């Protein structure tokens, strides 16, 4: 198993079944929901897709923004 082979390099944290406050993905999801349509409210599915791709490109070019999502006390374990 990969985890056993690399146990000196990693730490595993087991979370309860549904704890969004401890899930780093939820911080990214919330950021995306808050910001994806900030510049332009979509009226069609293709506009929504365009907004999404544009915002994801912005995130891709801004690793510091992603790092800040991991500064919350509840998800620092994942940083």
Secondary structure, DSSP 4 states (H G I P E B T S, - for coil): -HHHHTTTT----PPPSS-GGG-HHHHHHHHHHHHTTSS---SSHHHHHHHHHHHHHHHHT-HHHHHHHTTSGGGGGG-
